[in-house]
Amino acid sequence: MSERSAVLAGIVVYHPDEAHLARLVAAVAPDVREVAVYANSPVDPALAERLVRAAGDTPVAILDQPGNHGLGEAYNALAARAEAEGDAFLFLLDQDSLPATGAVPALAGIFRQLAASGERPALVGAQPVAADGAALPLAAAPAGAGAPARRARFAYSSGSLVACAALETVGPFRADFFIDAIDVEWGMRAAARGFSVWVAPGVPMAHDLGRGIIRMPFGLTLTDQPPRRLYTFIRNQLAMLRLAHVPPGHKAKTLALMPARLAIYLIHNRFSREVRRAIGRGLADGLRHRLGPPDRAFPPTPAAPPGGR
């Protein structure tokens, strides 16, 4: 089996920019067995045909779903497709990303190198970068001289080459999180079950994060999220405090930083009614462990649909 024939590229979309999505398909198609697009919003025949043309001789499957099921359920459906076809890897992508040429074989090569050195990698992720080329922040250890990857607690789901064998042991992604912290929770669960997570600094991937970055003193940053995403971020971070496999240090950091984060979001958004509502509902549902789709607590609006990662 060739390296290409062992990888399924899975892209999750929700009202995507069609031109960017076509570029994304064209970028990854030469290096994978199939491109599967999990559609959380309708994909019309014209767009489907455009994606088929962009993929060249690589098959494209459109997994069209009624309604928006979120990222966790989408990842699980893509994983099931990869496993059913006997793929070794699932390469996860959001519609807001664009990996460098050759990212898939580069990540697969690093995966094999890590495994050969005695590591037990669950995934190797590309290094997400902003529009200006600056690396987006990740909690990863410094890479040693000549090392191809850095050990991390988690990698962004988009740009992650996930081993299907690891999925069988670690288990599915949290569909009830819907969006936000799905990759964080899965990475920590993988570590608790004897696996490791890695980020490859030499494999860049352009990625749009939320509405941009809120820059603070001392070089600190926060992702500027719309209210609906802010709700799921708060809710899911609090829900993770209940999980035994989440390290105590992460829980302590969450509790210590949450008040400051919420204050910054309030100030940045001038105490808007929508942000105050997102924070209130997120705190209440997180403490009650009320998860699932956010529509009940925070209905979507046409002006602010849920985004990618």
C-alpha positions as MATLAB code, in Angstrom:
seq = 'MSERSAVLAGIVVYHPDEAHLARLVAAVAPDVREVAVYANSPVDPALAERLVRAAGDTPVAILDQPGNHGLGEAYNALAARAEAEGDAFLFLLDQDSLPATGAVPALAGIFRQLAASGERPALVGAQPVAADGAALPLAAAPAGAGAPARRARFAYSSGSLVACAALETVGPFRADFFIDAIDVEWGMRAAARGFSVWVAPGVPMAHDLGRGIIRMPFGLTLTDQPPRRLYTFIRNQLAMLRLAHVPPGHKAKTLALMPARLAIYLIHNRFSREVRRAIGRGLADGLRHRLGPPDRAFPPTPAAPPGGR';
ca = [
       0.000    0.000    0.000;
       1.431    3.387   -0.981;
       1.635    6.261    1.505;
      -0.993    8.183   -0.454;
      -3.440    5.272   -0.495;
      -3.291    5.026    3.310;
      -4.642    8.525    4.076;
      -8.123   10.015    4.038;
      -8.293   13.818    4.073;
     -11.416   14.921    5.935;
     -12.584   18.531    5.614;
     -15.411   19.911    7.779;
     -17.298   22.825    6.218;
     -20.006   25.255    7.283;
     -20.967   27.898    4.715;
     -17.400   27.913    3.358;
     -15.647   30.366    1.082;
     -15.980   28.301   -2.097;
     -12.786   29.532   -3.770;
     -10.711   28.838   -0.668;
     -12.279   25.400   -0.247;
     -11.386   24.531   -3.847;
      -7.781   25.640   -3.197;
      -7.687   23.499   -0.069;
      -8.933   20.415   -1.925;
      -6.419   20.992   -4.716;
      -3.591   21.323   -2.173;
      -4.207   18.041   -0.349;
      -5.711   15.812   -3.048;
      -2.403   14.708   -4.669;
      -1.205   13.209   -1.380;
      -4.278   11.287   -0.185;
      -6.461    8.363   -1.209;
      -9.690   10.343   -0.985;
     -10.953   13.753    0.054;
     -14.144   13.560    2.139;
     -16.048   16.789    2.794;
     -18.347   16.641    5.814;
     -20.945   19.300    5.107;
     -22.555   20.943    8.132;
     -24.347   23.205    5.655;
     -25.660   22.288    2.188;
     -23.166   21.836   -0.645;
     -24.866   22.575   -3.949;
     -24.098   20.528   -7.079;
     -22.072   23.342   -8.653;
     -19.698   23.492   -5.670;
     -19.459   19.701   -5.530;
     -18.441   19.633   -9.190;
     -15.891   22.384   -8.593;
     -14.313   20.336   -5.815;
     -14.182   17.224   -8.013;
     -12.333   19.216  -10.670;
      -9.950   20.650   -8.068;
      -9.073   17.156   -6.817;
      -7.967   15.862  -10.210;
      -7.791   12.067  -10.168;
      -8.372   11.818   -6.403;
     -11.955   10.827   -5.490;
     -14.080   13.360   -3.603;
     -16.966   12.314   -1.336;
     -19.500   14.866   -0.078;
     -20.975   13.754    3.247;
     -24.040   16.006    3.180;
     -25.846   16.185    6.517;
     -29.198   17.754    7.430;
     -28.314   20.537    9.859;
     -25.113   21.453   11.676;
     -23.753   18.600   13.795;
     -20.587   20.346   14.947;
     -16.962   19.295   14.697;
     -16.833   16.321   17.063;
     -19.521   14.331   15.276;
     -17.990   15.284   11.927;
     -14.553   14.023   12.989;
     -16.062   10.756   14.188;
     -17.893   10.212   10.891;
     -14.686   10.867    8.970;
     -12.756    8.525   11.269;
     -15.326    5.787   10.696;
     -14.949    6.239    6.931;
     -11.156    6.030    7.160;
     -11.267    2.931    9.341;
     -13.815    1.221    7.074;
     -11.487    1.710    4.110;
      -8.445    0.448    5.997;
      -6.629    3.789    6.028;
      -3.663    4.197    8.335;
      -4.288    7.926    8.848;
      -7.009   10.552    8.897;
      -5.833   14.046    7.955;
      -8.273   16.483    9.572;
      -8.887   19.935    8.121;
     -11.159   22.898    8.745;
     -12.340   25.084    5.899;
     -10.215   27.985    7.228;
      -6.889   26.174    6.755;
      -4.411   25.728    3.927;
      -1.473   23.378    4.591;
       1.834   23.692    2.796;
       2.472   21.599   -0.295;
       3.503   18.090    0.684;
       2.252   18.416    4.265;
       0.720   14.932    4.360;
       3.828   12.934    3.349;
       5.967   15.183    5.561;
       3.796   14.515    8.612;
       3.595   10.801    7.813;
       7.380   10.645    7.586;
       7.733   12.346   10.973;
       5.163    9.954   12.432;
       7.209    6.963   11.256;
      10.413    8.536   12.579;
       8.864    9.048   16.011;
       7.466    5.517   16.091;
      10.847    4.095   15.092;
      12.494    5.979   17.966;
      10.228    4.258   20.489;
       7.522    6.918   20.814;
       3.848    6.066   20.562;
       2.400    9.001   18.603;
      -1.370    9.380   18.314;
      -1.074   12.269   15.893;
       1.403   14.673   14.361;
       0.049   18.130   13.601;
       1.193   20.854   11.241;
       2.283   24.165   12.771;
      -0.574   26.642   12.325;
       0.534   30.076   11.177;
      -1.252   33.411   10.832;
      -1.574   35.393    7.615;
       1.752   37.110    8.290;
       3.495   33.755    8.707;
       3.857   34.019   12.487;
       3.363   30.740   14.337;
       0.114   30.594   16.280;
       0.580   29.692   19.970;
       0.586   26.058   21.081;
       1.530   24.500   24.411;
       4.485   22.533   23.067;
       7.956   21.757   24.355;
      10.917   23.288   22.493;
      12.265   21.093   19.716;
      15.763   19.783   20.222;
      18.473   20.392   17.660;
      17.485   18.636   14.454;
      14.265   17.288   15.969;
      11.425   17.142   13.439;
       8.625   17.686   15.969;
       7.795   19.107   19.376;
       5.866   17.153   22.001;
       2.607   18.911   22.895;
      -0.426   18.448   25.108;
      -2.610   18.884   22.051;
      -2.485   19.987   18.438;
      -5.068   21.967   16.509;
      -7.457   19.439   15.029;
      -7.093   21.104   11.640;
      -3.802   19.976   10.167;
      -3.566   16.881   12.379;
      -2.523   13.566   10.871;
      -4.306   11.154   13.228;
      -3.398    7.473   13.429;
      -6.495    5.327   12.993;
      -4.942    2.706   15.279;
      -4.745    5.310   18.048;
      -8.386    6.248   17.541;
      -9.374    2.657   18.302;
      -7.719    2.887   21.732;
      -8.216    6.546   22.672;
     -11.827    6.570   21.544;
     -13.973    9.035   19.596;
     -13.883   12.800   19.685;
     -16.325   14.506   22.044;
     -19.408   15.142   19.909;
     -21.183   16.724   22.894;
     -18.578   19.510   22.958;
     -19.887   20.437   19.482;
     -17.010   22.880   18.858;
     -14.089   24.218   20.955;
     -11.648   22.200   23.097;
     -12.412   18.964   21.229;
      -8.781   18.674   20.180;
      -7.535   19.652   23.652;
      -9.617   17.006   25.421;
      -8.739   14.271   22.918;
      -5.018   15.029   23.132;
      -5.070   14.803   26.927;
      -7.083   11.592   26.794;
      -4.540   10.162   24.350;
      -1.704   11.017   26.747;
      -3.567    9.367   29.628;
      -3.748    6.165   27.557;
      -0.062    6.028   26.751;
       0.105    7.971   23.492;
       1.858   11.218   22.620;
       0.910   14.253   20.550;
       3.372   16.160   18.371;
       3.576   19.362   16.344;
       5.930   19.681   13.368;
       7.371   23.222   13.230;
       8.761   22.600    9.741;
       5.315   21.853    8.287;
       3.405   25.164    8.269;
      -0.334   25.504    7.725;
      -2.093   28.821    7.209;
      -5.065   28.983    9.560;
      -7.652   31.632   10.429;
      -8.385   31.564   14.141;
     -11.739   33.025   15.208;
     -12.063   36.716   14.326;
      -8.378   37.328   14.938;
      -6.150   37.826   17.953;
      -6.590   40.063   21.004;
      -3.075   41.221   21.912;
      -2.318   41.944   25.570;
       0.723   43.124   27.548;
       3.807   40.896   27.879;
       3.137   39.232   24.525;
       0.026   37.372   25.721;
      -2.793   36.727   23.268;
      -6.419   35.584   23.234;
      -8.474   34.391   20.291;
     -11.181   36.928   19.475;
     -14.296   34.751   19.337;
     -17.848   35.717   18.336;
     -20.409   35.334   21.148;
     -21.643   31.861   20.164;
     -18.085   30.536   20.096;
     -17.282   32.314   23.335;
     -20.211   30.465   24.912;
     -18.935   27.019   23.852;
     -15.356   27.915   24.812;
     -16.358   28.808   28.381;
     -18.804   25.902   28.720;
     -16.371   23.260   27.476;
     -13.399   24.559   29.471;
     -15.460   24.237   32.652;
     -16.743   20.818   31.608;
     -13.158   19.595   31.304;
     -12.613   20.286   35.013;
     -14.692   17.159   35.724;
     -12.531   14.833   33.613;
     -10.020   12.618   35.416;
      -7.589   12.494   32.477;
      -7.230   16.285   32.308;
      -3.986   17.109   34.188;
      -4.358   19.005   37.486;
      -2.063   21.716   36.159;
      -4.395   22.396   33.245;
      -7.370   22.582   35.579;
      -5.542   24.989   37.883;
      -4.563   27.168   34.921;
      -8.168   27.207   33.674;
      -9.479   28.339   37.053;
      -6.729   30.913   37.517;
      -7.025   32.510   34.084;
     -10.768   32.321   33.459;
     -11.679   35.523   35.380;
      -9.015   37.542   33.522;
     -10.041   36.083   30.170;
     -13.683   36.955   30.740;
     -12.779   40.479   31.835;
     -10.721   40.966   28.672;
     -13.545   39.728   26.451;
     -15.980   42.081   28.185;
     -13.681   45.081   27.848;
     -12.710   44.263   24.260;
     -16.381   43.997   23.276;
     -17.427   47.063   25.323;
     -19.644   44.969   27.610;
     -22.017   44.193   24.742;
     -25.258   42.446   25.593;
     -24.405   39.436   23.405;
     -21.013   38.897   25.051;
     -22.496   39.239   28.532;
     -25.112   36.670   27.562;
     -22.500   34.286   26.131;
     -20.444   34.489   29.315;
     -23.437   34.010   31.599;
     -24.816   31.053   29.670;
     -21.367   29.523   29.234;
     -20.636   29.655   32.962;
     -24.064   28.282   33.891;
     -24.037   25.393   31.417;
     -20.396   24.562   32.059;
     -20.971   24.264   35.794;
     -24.124   22.175   35.220;
     -22.371   20.046   32.577;
     -25.096   20.841   30.049;
     -23.394   20.114   26.749;
     -24.516   19.272   23.224;
     -25.391   21.688   20.399;
     -25.348   25.308   21.586;
     -28.564   26.262   19.773;
     -30.756   25.867   22.849;
     -28.699   28.251   24.938;
     -27.318   30.487   22.206;
     -29.160   30.285   18.868;
     -27.060   30.996   15.764;
     -27.586   34.156   13.785;
     -26.881   34.698   10.071;
     -24.348   37.379   11.003;
     -22.332   35.137   13.306;
     -22.280   31.462   12.278;
     -20.010   29.126   14.206;
     -16.538   29.003   12.751;
     -13.860   26.397   12.155;
     -11.637   24.956   14.875;
];
